[in-house]
């Protein structure tokens, strides 16, 4: 079923979206394996800027934590979408059966 906003609500569309979102979550961390480990260390800031290193390192850690959290959210959403798609398919089959059965009674 295609809505006026251009979206499609159907078992195939839901399954495709779930598959894509789940893959995005897998790719996110695979594409950024060393995000939590910055190559710049406190020593790398040198004597003149060493006092700024902790803010940088804290920022890198916060970014890494945010990406990890986003990854978890994507994976959960993909799984929820898959579950919703299964329920949608069951309901669609049930509705088809009811409509087909009602037509046979005419």
Protein Blocks (a to p, Z undefined) as FASTA:
>chain_A
ZZfkopacdfklmmmmmmmmmmmmmmmmmmmmmlmmcfbdfklnommlmmmmmmmmmmmm
mmmmmmmmmmmmmmmmmmmmmmmmmmmmmmmmmmmmmmmmmmmmZZ
